[in-house]
Structures are given as structure tokens and as C-alpha cells.
Amino acid sequence: MTELDQLFDKAKAYALAYRKEVAVKPSTPLSYATMRERVAAPLPESGTESGAIIDELVALTDGGLMPTVGPRFFAWVMGSSHPAGVAADWLVTAWGQNAGYQGTSPAMAAIEEIAERWLLELLGLPLDSAIGFCTGATLANGTCLAAARTGVLRKVGWDADADGLFGAPPVHVLVGADAHTSVHSALQLIGFGSRRVIAVDTDAQGRIVPAALEQAIAGLEGPKIIISQAGQINTGDFDPFDAIADIAAAHDAWLHVDGAIGLWAMATPSLKHLVGGLARADSWATDGHKWLQVPYDSGLAIVRDKDALLHAMTQWASYLPTIAQGDRVPSNYVPELSRRARGAAVWALLKAYGREGIVKMVERHCALARRFAERLRTEPGIRVLNEVVLNQIIVDFGADSDATKAVIAEVQKDGVLFAGGAQWRGSWVMRLSVISAPTTEADIDMSADAIIAAWRAVQARGA
């Protein structure tokens, strides 16, 4: 065997061993402080053999990895990194392609273009829309909202991409009070800030109240952007898109949808009642590394007005390859010129699942979430706080946030599953996100039993 054979075989063996172990026990990782102390070392003065580096990397990280790819990981909305996507991603890394331009990687540019078309067909979105393959929902939201900024300001004769925002007509941004923090981060990135945003009232499930939106937008003059949500991060619920789209149309506002989780409901017939009117929006953001199970570093920025996206994102230099008129240039859809070939793993997962497989997975996860909630409801003192319409469940253990935090800590110490917490309506809750491809009914039942046992243990201690 060559040195390269040995090195890649070593990495493969370690990867397989980890996957097998995490499927059995998704243990809680060691603390950051512990890991920082373990890895602390002076800068090497001389090089180290590659195989020894891989051995040391595995040894250093042992016990400090979050069990994200395991079947009982429910703390955040993170997919399990499907083997087909992992293998495709390994190849992308080995190939060392810069997927920003056709001339820098013709094959990857073509793969990304077909993945774009497949995604639009799967999600039932306008086929002439553009998709930027970026790092995650934060940058996907930012990319879409940069296009929105360009689009609404061009309507009033201002070129924000050439002249910036100095002296530009003010843009009114309306967003639900329960929007994800990534939306606010995206707004900061494109120069809109956080204090200028108009927060719109939401209901008990975190959905925008149309009457409140109508009241907030009434009388506003000039460019307007409305940001709605498909899959609220705690409750999993959806804004009433038809009503919001009517308001957006009446006030000539750009409608953007943060669909990091819930946009995949567009592919699922049994969930169509949740997404009526969603396709009427102007832009949509979602993650591939959530429901599609793509390895991390996969966000999708989808924009109906391709021209607005191109104006917001296009960059060019004389050294770049010449392209044919009308060809799709990957870097013109995202902020980066140099980037890895993210579209390859998306293409691989769309091939692995197909439309039918994705529908079945989404429906199965939603059914497992309902099963999880029903199992927990049977135990006195455990309250399920949301209507489980998607894959998200929030529970508490009485009105005392300290009790909920104590149960979460007990669950994490036990190691049967990994769950986390969040603030919701002023109190601490345990949030359970059912989105890992390997999760089964047995995993749900085992996890529910572990949470109930943890709750009983906390009660017994008088916490």
C-alpha cells in the first residue's frame, strides 16, 4: 500500500468506528474547558507524519464530540450526515475543487446546476428561481435579504450595490416577534441593524398574527420587506402565508421566508395544509444539513428574482475564466468566490432519497415527534407546551424553570439521549428536535423512558 492508501484507510477506519459507537450510546461530550486543556500545545517547530497526525487528532477529540449523527440526538435541529453525503463530501475534499466558477471546476458547476433544478422541483418553487449554495441558514437568509434589499431599492431608483446605503431611502423591515436569531444576524450583516426592525406580534405557537402585521405595515411609505417563518425553532409551526402574502402584495413588499426547518414541508403532501401560500414569497432560505441530512456547511438561498440576486452577489475580475452568455456562474449566487463544492453532497442526497424517500423521512419524523409527545404526556408533571405539527416538541416539568434545567442535566448525565433547553415565553423548556435519519420508534420510546426516569429522579431529590 502507498502512504496515501494507508492514510485514507486509517481515516476511514476511525470514521466507521465512531459511527458504530455513537449509534449505541450518544454520550454527553466532555466540557470545552477540558478539551481546551487537553489540546493546548506550543506551535510545532517541525512537521509530523500524516498518519500520526490523524492518530493524535482522534485521541485528542475522543470524548469531546457532540453525538449529532446518532439516533437519539434531539438537542438541536441537526441532521445525521447521511453516509452518501459524507462519502460525496470526502470526494469533494479529496478533489480539492473550487466550485465558484465553471472554469475552476466544470464538473462541480454542472452538478450544482442540476441540484438546483431538482431542489426547485422537489419544493414546488418557481423553476426560474436561483439557488445559492452557502454555509447555512444564517448566510442563506443574509443572501436572500441582500437580494431583497437590492430589489426593493431598485424599485425606487436606488442602486444599493453601487452606491451603498448612505443616503438611501429607508427600508422598512417587518419580522415576527419569534423569528430565529439567525434572521437578526443576517439583517446586521447587510446593514439593516436590529433596532430598526419592526417586530410583529405572534400567537401562542409563535406564528405572525396577520392583523398585527396589517396594523404594523399600514402607513409605511417606501421600500418594505416582510420576513416570515416556516418551522418556528421551538414549536415547529408555520406563519399563515396566504394572509401574509396578501398583505405583502397589497403593500408592494418583498416577502422572505426563513424555512430552515419547515421549507421541506413543501415536498410533503400530508403537510401541505401548513404551507398554503408559501410559494407566493419572493425568497426562501433553508438548510441542507437539517432535513436533507447533508453534512455540515450546507445552506440554500432561493430567490425568485434571479436578477436581484445577481446584482447583489456578482463579482468579477479580469483573471477569471470567460463564460458563455447566459451560463450559470455559481459564485454569482453567494458572497464567496472561492468555496468548496457544496452542491455535490446535496446532489448525492437527492439521489439517495429521491422525492419519495424525502417525503417518507419527513412524515416519519413528524409521526415520531407526535409519538414522543404522547409518551411524555402520560407522566404527571410533564407538560407538552406546543401543538406538535412538525418535528419540534417543547416540554417543561412544572412552572419551575430550575426543575426543567435539573431534568435536562440528569438526561445529559445519563447519556441515553442528548437533549437541550431553550427559553420560551419567559420560562426554560426542554426542546426535542426529531430530525436524525437513523431515529426509530425504539429510539423514541427509549428516550421518553429516560426523560421520565430523569424527571422522577429530580422529584425524588426535591429539586
TORZADREN-666215 format. One record per residue (C-alpha): residue in three letters; x, y, z. Coordinates in steps of 0.5 Angstrom, whole numbers, padded with zeros to 4 digits, always signed. Last residue first. Layout:
N
AlaXYZ/...
# end
This chain:
463
Ala-0071+0039+0086/Gly-0074+0035+0092/Arg-0069+0029+0091/Ala-0074+0025+0089/Gln-0077+0030+0084/Val-0071+0030+0080/Ala-0070+0023+0080/Arg-0077+0022+0077/Trp-0076+0027+0072/Ala-0070+0023+0070/Ala-0074+0017+0069/Ile-0079+0020+0065/Ile-0073+0023+0061/Ala-0070+0016+0060/Asp-0077+0013+0058/Ala-0078+0018+0053/Ser-0071+0017+0050/Met-0072+0009+0050/Asp-0079+0010+0047/Ile-0076+0015+0042/Asp-0070+0010+0040/Ala-0075+0004+0039/Glu-0079+0008+0035/Thr-0073+0009+0030/Thr-0068+0015+0029/Pro-0063+0014+0024/Ala-0065+0020+0020/Ser-0064+0025+0025/Ile-0069+0030+0025/Val-0073+0030+0032/Ser-0072+0036+0035/Leu-0073+0036+0043/Arg-0073+0042+0047/Met-0073+0042+0054/Val-0076+0049+0057/Trp-0074+0055+0061/Ser-0079+0060+0062/Gly-0080+0067+0059/Arg-0085+0065+0054/Trp-0080+0060+0051/Gln-0072+0060+0053/Ala-0069+0054+0051/Gly-0066+0047+0053/Gly-0062+0041+0051/Ala-0063+0034+0050/Phe-0058+0028+0048/Leu-0060+0021+0049/Val-0059+0015+0053/Gly-0053+0019+0056/Asp-0055+0019+0064/Lys-0051+0026+0065/Gln-0055+0029+0059/Val-0062+0027+0062/Glu-0060+0029+0069/Ala-0058+0036+0067/Ile-0064+0037+0063/Val-0068+0035+0069/Ala-0065+0040+0073/Lys-0066+0045+0068/Thr-0073+0043+0068/Ala-0074+0044+0075/Asp-0070+0050+0076/Ser-0075+0053+0071/Asp-0081+0052+0076/Ala-0087+0052+0072/Gly-0088+0045+0072/Phe-0083+0040+0068/Asp-0083+0043+0062/Val-0084+0041+0055/Ile-0082+0043+0048/Ile-0083+0039+0042/Gln-0081+0040+0034/Asn-0082+0035+0029/Leu-0088+0038+0025/Val-0095+0040+0028/Val-0094+0038+0035/Glu-0098+0043+0038/Asn-0094+0046+0043/Leu-0093+0046+0051/Val-0092+0039+0053/Arg-0093+0039+0060/Ile-0089+0034+0065/Gly-0092+0034+0072/Pro-0096+0027+0071/Glu-0093+0022+0066/Thr-0097+0020+0060/Arg-0096+0027+0057/Leu-0088+0024+0055/Arg-0091+0018+0051/Glu-0095+0023+0047/Ala-0090+0028+0046/Phe-0085+0023+0043/Arg-0091+0019+0039/Arg-0092+0026+0036/Ala-0085+0027+0034/Leu-0084+0020+0031/Ala-0090+0022+0027/Cys-0087+0028+0025/His-0080+0024+0024/Arg-0084+0019+0019/Glu-0087+0024+0015/Val-0080+0028+0014/Met-0077+0021+0012/Lys-0083+0019+0008/Val-0083+0025+0004/Ile-0075+0025+0003/Gly-0075+0018+0000/Glu-0081+0019-0005/Arg-0077+0025-0008/Gly-0071+0021-0009/Tyr-0067+0019-0002/Ala-0060+0017-0005/Lys-0060+0022-0011/Leu-0063+0028-0007/Leu-0057+0026-0002/Ala-0052+0026-0007/Trp-0054+0032-0011/Val-0054+0036-0004/Ala-0047+0033-0003/Ala-0044+0035-0009/Gly-0047+0042-0009/Arg-0043+0044-0003/Ala-0037+0044-0008/Arg-0032+0048-0003/Arg-0031+0056-0004/Ser-0027+0061-0007/Leu-0032+0067-0010/Glu-0036+0067-0004/Pro-0042+0072-0003/Val-0047+0067-0006/Tyr-0051+0067-0013/Asn-0045+0070-0017/Ser-0040+0065-0015/Pro-0044+0059-0018/Val-0044+0062-0025/Arg-0050+0060-0029/Asp-0049+0061-0037/Gly-0053+0066-0040/Gln-0047+0069-0044/Ala-0042+0064-0045/Ile-0036+0065-0039/Thr-0029+0068-0039/Pro-0025+0065-0034/Leu-0023+0070-0028/Tyr-0016+0074-0029/Ser-0020+0080-0031/Ala-0024+0080-0024/Trp-0031+0079-0023/Gln-0036+0080-0017/Thr-0044+0078-0017/Met-0048+0078-0011/Ala-0053+0083-0010/His-0054+0085-0018/Leu-0054+0077-0019/Leu-0059+0076-0013/Ala-0064+0082-0016/Asp-0063+0079-0023/Lys-0065+0072-0020/Asp-0072+0075-0018/Arg-0075+0068-0015/Val-0069+0068-0010/Ile-0067+0061-0006/Ala-0061+0061-0001/Leu-0059+0054+0001/Gly-0055+0053+0007/Ser-0050+0047+0007/Asp-0044+0047+0011/Tyr-0045+0041+0015/Pro-0046+0034+0012/Val-0053+0033+0008/Gln-0058+0030+0012/Leu-0064+0033+0008/Trp-0068+0035+0014/Lys-0062+0039+0017/His-0055+0040+0014/Gly-0059+0042+0007/Asp-0061+0048+0011/Thr-0067+0053+0008/Ala-0068+0060+0006/Trp-0074+0063+0002/Ser-0075+0069-0003/Asp-0080+0073-0006/Ala-0086+0069-0003/Arg-0092+0066-0006/Ala-0089+0059-0006/Leu-0091+0060+0002/Gly-0099+0061+0000/Gly-0101+0055+0003/Val-0095+0052+0007/Leu-0098+0048+0013/His-0104+0045+0010/Lys-0099+0042+0005/Leu-0096+0038+0011/Ser-0099+0031+0008/Pro-0097+0032+0001/Thr-0089+0033+0003/Ala-0085+0037-0001/Met-0087+0044+0001/Ala-0086+0041+0008/Trp-0078+0041+0007/Leu-0079+0049+0008/Gly-0080+0048+0015/Ile-0073+0047+0018/Ala-0069+0053+0016/Gly-0075+0056+0012/Asp-0074+0063+0014/Val-0079+0066+0009/His-0078+0073+0005/Leu-0084+0077+0002/Trp-0082+0083-0001/Ala-0087+0089+0000/Asp-0091+0092-0005/His-0096+0094+0000/Ala-0102+0090-0002/Ala-0098+0084-0005/Ala-0094+0084+0002/Ile-0101+0084+0006/Asp-0104+0078+0001/Ala-0097+0074+0002/Ile-0098+0075+0010/Ala-0105+0072+0009/Asp-0103+0066+0005/Phe-0097+0065+0009/Pro-0100+0064+0016/Asp-0094+0063+0019/Phe-0092+0056+0021/Asp-0090+0052+0027/Gly-0084+0048+0029/Thr-0086+0050+0036/Asn-0079+0052+0039/Ile-0075+0054+0032/Gln-0081+0056+0029/Gly-0082+0052+0022/Ala-0083+0056+0016/Gln-0082+0063+0018/Ser-0084+0070+0016/Ile-0080+0076+0014/Ile-0083+0082+0011/Ile-0079+0087+0007/Lys-0081+0094+0005/Pro-0079+0100+0001/Gly-0082+0107+0001/Glu-0088+0109+0006/Leu-0091+0106+0012/Gly-0098+0108+0013/Ala-0100+0101+0015/Ile-0095+0096+0016/Ala-0095+0095+0023/Gln-0103+0095+0023/Glu-0103+0089+0017/Leu-0098+0085+0021/Ala-0102+0086+0027/Ala-0108+0083+0024/Pro-0104+0078+0020/Val-0101+0075+0027/Ile-0095+0072+0026/Arg-0094+0065+0029/Gly-0090+0064+0035/Gln-0095+0058+0037/Ala-0098+0062+0043/Asp-0099+0068+0037/Thr-0094+0073+0035/Asp-0094+0080+0035/Val-0090+0084+0029/Ala-0083+0087+0031/Ile-0081+0093+0027/Val-0073+0092+0025/Arg-0069+0099+0026/Arg-0066+0097+0033/Ser-0063+0090+0030/Gly-0058+0093+0024/Phe-0060+0094+0017/Gly-0053+0094+0014/Ile-0053+0087+0010/Leu-0049+0083+0016/Gln-0054+0086+0021/Leu-0060+0084+0018/Ala-0057+0077+0017/Ser-0056+0077+0025/His-0063+0078+0026/Val-0065+0073+0022/Ser-0060+0068+0025/Thr-0064+0070+0032/His-0070+0066+0030/Ala-0076+0070+0029/Asp-0081+0070+0035/Ala-0083+0077+0035/Gly-0085+0076+0027/Val-0081+0081+0022/Leu-0082+0087+0019/Val-0077+0091+0015/His-0078+0098+0013/Val-0072+0100+0008/Pro-0070+0108+0009/Pro-0069+0111+0002/Ala-0061+0111+0001/Gly-0057+0117+0004/Phe-0051+0112+0005/Leu-0054+0105+0004/Gly-0049+0103-0001/Asp-0048+0107-0008/Ala-0046+0101-0013/Asp-0050+0095-0009/Ala-0055+0100-0006/Asp-0057+0102-0013/Trp-0063+0107-0012/Gly-0069+0108-0017/Val-0075+0107-0012/Lys-0076+0100-0015/Arg-0068+0099-0015/Leu-0069+0100-0007/Val-0074+0094-0006/Gly-0070+0089-0011/Thr-0063+0090-0008/Arg-0065+0090-0001/Ala-0069+0084-0002/Ala-0063+0081-0006/Ala-0059+0082+0001/Leu-0064+0079+0004/Cys-0064+0073+0001/Thr-0056+0072+0002/Gly-0057+0074+0009/Asn-0062+0069+0010/Ala-0058+0064+0007/Leu-0052+0066+0011/Thr-0055+0065+0017/Ala-0059+0059+0014/Gly-0052+0055+0013/Thr-0046+0055+0009/Cys-0048+0057+0002/Phe-0051+0054-0004/Gly-0054+0060-0008/Ile-0061+0058-0011/Ala-0064+0062-0017/Ser-0071+0062-0019/Asp-0074+0060-0026/Leu-0077+0054-0023/Pro-0082+0057-0019/Leu-0082+0053-0012/Gly-0085+0046-0011/Leu-0080+0044-0006/Leu-0078+0038-0010/Glu-0078+0041-0017/Leu-0074+0047-0014/Leu-0069+0042-0011/Trp-0068+0038-0017/Arg-0066+0045-0021/Glu-0061+0047-0016/Ala-0058+0040-0016/Ile-0057+0040-0023/Glu-0054+0047-0023/Glu-0049+0045-0017/Ile-0047+0038-0021/Ala-0045+0043-0027/Ala-0041+0047-0023/Met-0038+0041-0020/Ala-0036+0038-0027/Pro-0033+0045-0030/Ser-0029+0046-0024/Thr-0025+0053-0024/Gly-0027+0055-0031/Gln-0035+0054-0029/Tyr-0034+0058-0023/Gly-0034+0058-0015/Ala-0033+0051-0014/Asn-0026+0051-0012/Gln-0024+0044-0013/Gly-0020+0040-0008/Trp-0021+0033-0011/Ala-0020+0030-0004/Thr-0025+0035+0000/Val-0030+0034-0006/Leu-0029+0026-0005/Trp-0030+0026+0002/Asp-0036+0031+0002/Ala-0039+0025-0003/Ala-0038+0020+0002/Val-0041+0024+0008/Gly-0047+0025+0003/Ala-0048+0018+0002/Pro-0047+0016+0009/His-0052+0021+0011/Ser-0050+0027+0016/Ser-0055+0026+0022/Gly-0059+0032+0021/Met-0059+0038+0026/Val-0064+0041+0029/Trp-0062+0042+0036/Ala-0062+0038+0043/Phe-0065+0032+0040/Phe-0059+0027+0039/Arg-0062+0020+0040/Pro-0060+0016+0033/Gly-0053+0019+0033/Val-0050+0024+0028/Thr-0050+0030+0033/Pro-0047+0026+0038/Met-0043+0032+0040/Leu-0035+0030+0040/Gly-0031+0031+0046/Gly-0030+0024+0049/Asp-0024+0023+0044/Thr-0022+0029+0041/Leu-0015+0029+0043/Ala-0014+0022+0041/Val-0017+0022+0034/Leu-0013+0028+0032/Glu-0007+0025+0035/Asp-0008+0019+0031/Ile-0009+0023+0025/Ile-0003+0027+0026/Ala+0001+0020+0027/Gly-0001+0018+0020/Ser+0001+0025+0017/Glu+0008+0025+0019/Thr+0009+0031+0024/Gly+0013+0037+0021/Ser+0018+0042+0025/Glu+0017+0047+0030/Pro+0010+0046+0032/Leu+0007+0051+0036/Pro+0006+0050+0043/Ala+0001+0046+0046/Ala-0006+0046+0049/Val-0011+0040+0046/Arg-0012+0037+0053/Glu-0013+0044+0057/Arg-0018+0046+0051/Met-0022+0040+0051/Thr-0023+0040+0059/Ala-0025+0047+0059/Tyr-0030+0046+0053/Ser-0033+0040+0057/Leu-0033+0033+0056/Pro-0039+0030+0051/Thr-0045+0027+0053/Ser-0046+0020+0051/Pro-0050+0018+0044/Lys-0049+0011+0046/Val-0050+0005+0041/Ala-0051+0009+0035/Val-0045+0013+0037/Glu-0040+0007+0037/Lys-0042+0005+0030/Arg-0041+0012+0027/Tyr-0034+0013+0031/Ala-0031+0006+0029/Leu-0033+0008+0022/Ala-0030+0014+0022/Tyr-0023+0012+0025/Ala-0023+0006+0020/Lys-0024+0011+0014/Ala-0018+0016+0017/Lys-0014+0010+0017/Asp-0015+0008+0010/Phe-0014+0015+0008/Leu-0007+0015+0011/Gln-0005+0008+0009/Asp-0007+0009+0002/Leu-0004+0015+0001/Glu+0003+0012+0004/Thr+0002+0007-0001/Met+0000+0000+0000/
# end
